[in-house]
């Protein structure tokens, strides 16, 4: 059986580079087609949750002319932070190789400007229609839709115009997509973003799940994943300010109010997508919680 490494886009500051990925015993998900039938969508989703990780496997990382070694964990995930030259800006390549194999796999990392504004965004129901709080609709989307048939949220262009208004009329270059969706869905999300022309960025997803019922059961549970990743990004880029994007469907406003309260000077603005009528009450409560912090707040309703 053919073992495979799946590299994820990493990111760098002027001192360090962060890269991550997964190693699997096989990764036969196949390419998505626009005319793909529902049965094929269903089978692809089943395969995503039957992935078999390579555990305790050394991975060679070749980056900026240096070679490093990381080891996969029990879910086949690996990550590492390595020295940066501090010179390049934009997207730069790195290579990965399984221990004992000749073939290398190329990934990329974003060497972000240390002072420019970045965007930290949720994905589900903030950018992509996911019905994260409606179990049956969520499961139907997961099982029977693909990257072509999945939809972005209504009026998404207005969201990007509001982002520009918080950044001197320009769309930031650095997007970080922080989601409680699991790494099983990486190929689906990557294809959705590409097909629907959403800004390229860094995916920072939740740990791999085994079996379709695990993400369904975990769907509405509170996770520290999102707030921990946001704190990590703020520490990794100590000179950057960020715009936060989210929705009122789950815990985004709770998480963002904690971030805004603890580090108000780091947040350039917050934008919330309102999913349902009671969402305005939640939004105004959030607005009240961070009032006095001099952080612009806006919303986009359905």
C-alpha positions in Angstrom: 0.0 0.0 0.0 1.3 3.4 -1.0 2.1 5.7 2.0 1.5 9.4 1.4 2.4 12.7 3.1 -0.1 15.6 2.9 1.6 18.9 3.4 -0.4 21.9 4.7 0.4 25.5 4.0 2.7 26.8 6.7 3.6 30.4 7.8 6.6 32.3 8.8 7.7 35.5 10.5 11.1 37.1 10.4 12.6 34.5 12.8 10.6 31.2 12.5 8.7 29.0 10.1 5.8 26.8 11.1 4.9 23.8 8.9 2.5 20.9 9.4 1.0 17.9 7.7 -0.3 14.4 7.9 1.1 11.0 6.9 -1.3 8.3 5.9 -1.0 4.6 4.8 -3.1 5.6 1.8 -4.9 8.8 0.7 -7.1 7.6 -2.2 -9.8 10.4 -2.2 -9.7 11.0 -5.9 -10.3 14.3 -7.8 -13.7 16.1 -7.6 -15.7 16.6 -10.8 -18.4 19.2 -11.4 -20.8 16.5 -12.7 -20.1 14.1 -9.8 -23.0 12.1 -8.6 -24.3 12.0 -5.1 -23.2 8.4 -4.6 -19.6 9.3 -5.5 -19.8 12.3 -3.0 -21.0 9.8 -0.4 -18.2 7.4 -1.0 -15.5 10.1 -0.9 -16.8 11.3 2.4 -16.7 7.8 3.8 -13.1 7.5 2.7 -12.2 10.8 4.4 -13.2 9.2 7.8 -11.5 5.9 7.1 -8.1 7.3 6.6 -5.4 5.3 8.3 -2.6 7.5 9.8 1.0 6.6 9.9 2.0 6.9 13.6 5.4 7.5 15.2 6.9 8.0 11.7 9.9 10.2 11.1 9.4 12.9 8.5 12.3 14.8 6.9 11.6 18.5 6.4 13.8 20.3 3.9 13.5 24.1 4.3 15.7 27.0 3.4 18.6 24.7 2.6 18.4 22.9 6.0 17.1 19.5 6.9 15.1 18.7 10.0 13.2 15.7 11.4 9.7 15.6 13.0 7.7 12.6 14.1 4.0 11.9 13.5 1.7 11.5 16.5 -1.1 9.0 17.1 -3.3 10.7 14.4 -0.5 10.8 11.8 -0.1 14.6 12.4 3.2 16.4 12.5 4.3 19.9 12.9 7.5 21.9 13.5 8.9 25.3 14.0 12.2 26.0 12.3 14.6 29.0 11.8 13.7 31.5 9.1 16.0 33.5 6.9 13.6 36.5 7.4 14.1 37.7 3.9 11.4 36.3 1.5 7.9 37.7 1.4 4.9 35.8 0.0 4.7 32.1 -0.7 7.9 30.0 -0.5 8.4 26.2 -1.0 9.5 23.5 1.4 9.9 19.7 0.9 8.9 16.7 2.9 10.1 13.1 2.8 9.1 9.9 4.6 11.9 8.2 6.4 13.6 5.7 4.1 11.9 6.9 0.9 13.4 8.9 -2.0 10.3 10.7 -3.2 9.8 14.2 -1.8 6.5 16.1 -1.6 6.4 19.9 -1.9 4.5 22.2 0.4 4.5 26.0 0.8 4.6 28.5 3.6 3.6 32.1 3.7 6.3 34.5 4.7 4.0 37.2 6.0 5.0 40.8 6.5 5.5 41.4 10.2 3.6 44.7 10.4 0.7 44.2 7.9 -2.8 43.5 9.0 -3.9 39.8 8.9 -7.3 38.2 8.9 -8.3 35.3 11.3 -11.6 33.8 10.0 -14.0 31.0 10.9 -15.1 28.9 8.0 -18.4 27.1 8.7 -21.4 29.4 8.2 -19.1 32.4 8.2 -17.8 31.8 4.6 -19.3 28.5 3.6 -22.9 27.3 4.2 -22.5 24.4 6.6 -25.5 24.4 8.9 -23.2 23.7 11.8 -26.0 24.1 14.4 -28.6 22.0 12.4 -27.6 18.4 12.7 -29.6 16.8 9.9 -28.8 19.5 7.3 -25.2 19.4 8.3 -25.0 15.6 7.8 -26.8 15.9 4.4 -24.3 18.5 3.2 -21.4 16.4 4.4 -22.5 13.2 2.7 -24.0 14.3 -0.6 -22.4 17.6 -1.6 -19.0 18.3 -3.1 -16.7 21.3 -3.6 -18.7 22.4 -6.7 -22.2 21.9 -5.2 -21.3 23.5 -1.8 -22.1 27.2 -1.6 -20.5 30.2 -0.1 -22.7 32.3 2.3 -25.0 34.9 0.7 -23.6 38.4 0.1 -20.0 37.2 0.8 -18.6 40.0 -1.3 -20.0 42.5 1.2 -17.9 40.8 3.9 -14.8 41.4 1.9 -15.8 45.1 1.3 -16.2 45.5 5.1 -12.7 43.9 5.6 -11.3 46.4 3.2 -13.0 49.3 5.0 -11.0 48.2 8.2 -7.7 48.2 6.3 -7.5 51.5 4.4 -9.5 50.1 1.4 -7.3 47.1 0.7 -7.9 43.4 1.2 -5.1 42.0 3.4 -2.7 39.4 2.0 -2.6 37.2 5.1 -5.6 35.0 5.8 -5.7 32.3 8.5 -8.7 30.0 8.5 -9.2 28.7 12.1 -12.0 26.1 12.3 -13.3 23.3 14.5 -13.8 21.3 11.3 -11.4 18.3 11.3 -8.4 17.7 9.1 -10.4 14.9 7.4 -12.1 17.7 5.4 -9.0 19.5 4.3 -9.2 18.4 0.6 -12.9 19.4 0.5 -12.3 22.8 2.0 -9.2 23.5 -0.1 -11.2 22.7 -3.3 -14.2 24.8 -2.2 -11.9 27.8 -1.6 -10.2 27.3 -5.0 -13.4 26.7 -7.0 -15.3 29.6 -5.4 -12.3 32.0 -5.5 -12.0 32.7 -1.8 -8.7 34.3 -0.7 -5.9 31.8 -0.4 -4.7 31.3 3.1 -3.6 29.0 5.9 -6.0 26.3 7.1 -5.7 25.5 10.9 -8.2 22.7 11.5 -9.1 20.4 14.4 -7.6 17.0 14.9 -8.4 14.0 12.7 -11.5 12.1 13.5 -12.1 8.3 13.0 -15.6 7.3 11.7 -18.4 9.6 10.6 -20.2 9.6 13.9 -17.3 11.1 15.8 -17.6 14.6 14.2 -21.4 14.5 14.4 -21.3 13.7 18.1 -18.6 16.4 18.7 -20.3 19.0 16.5 -21.8 21.2 19.3 -19.2 20.6 22.0 -17.0 23.4 23.1 -13.4 23.1 22.0 -10.3 25.0 23.1 -8.9 24.4 19.6 -10.0 27.7 18.1 -9.0 30.0 21.0 -5.6 28.2 21.4 -4.8 28.7 17.7 -5.7 32.4 17.8 -3.5 32.9 20.8 -0.7 31.0 19.0 -1.0 33.3 16.0 -1.0 36.5 18.1 2.2 35.2 19.8 3.8 34.1 16.5 3.2 37.6 15.0 3.7 40.0 17.9 3.8 43.1 15.6 0.7 42.3 13.5 -2.9 43.4 14.0 -5.7 41.1 13.0 -9.3 41.4 11.8 -11.6 38.7 13.3 -14.4 37.1 11.2 -17.0 34.8 12.7 -20.7 34.1 13.1 -23.3 33.9 15.9 -24.0 30.2 15.3 -21.6 28.7 17.9 -18.9 30.2 20.1 -17.1 32.8 17.9 -18.3 35.9 19.8 -17.5 34.3 23.2 -14.0 33.5 21.9 -13.5 36.9 20.2 -14.6 38.8 23.3 -12.0 37.0 25.4 -9.3 37.8 22.8 -10.4 41.5 22.4 -10.5 42.0 26.2 -7.1 40.5 26.8 -5.3 42.0 23.8 -7.3 44.9 22.5 -4.3 46.6 20.8 -3.9 43.5 18.6 -7.4 43.5 17.1 -8.1 45.9 14.1 -11.8 45.0 14.0 -14.4 42.3 14.3 -17.0 41.3 11.7 -19.9 38.9 12.6 -22.3 37.2 10.3 -25.8 37.0 11.8 -27.4 33.6 11.0 -30.8 34.0 12.6 -33.2 36.6 14.2 -32.0 36.1 17.8 -28.5 36.6 16.5 -28.9 40.4 16.7 -29.5 40.2 20.4 -26.3 38.1 20.8 -24.4 40.6 18.6 -25.5 43.6 20.6 -24.4 41.8 23.8 -21.0 41.1 22.2 -20.8 44.8 21.1 -21.5 45.8 24.7 -18.9 43.5 26.2 -16.1 45.0 24.1 -17.3 48.6 24.2 -14.7 51.0 25.4 -11.8 49.0 23.8 -11.7 51.2 20.6 -12.2 48.1 18.4 -14.6 48.6 15.4 -17.3 46.0 15.2 -19.7 45.3 12.3 -22.1 42.6 11.1 -23.6 41.1 8.0 -27.1 39.6 8.2 -28.7 36.9 6.1 
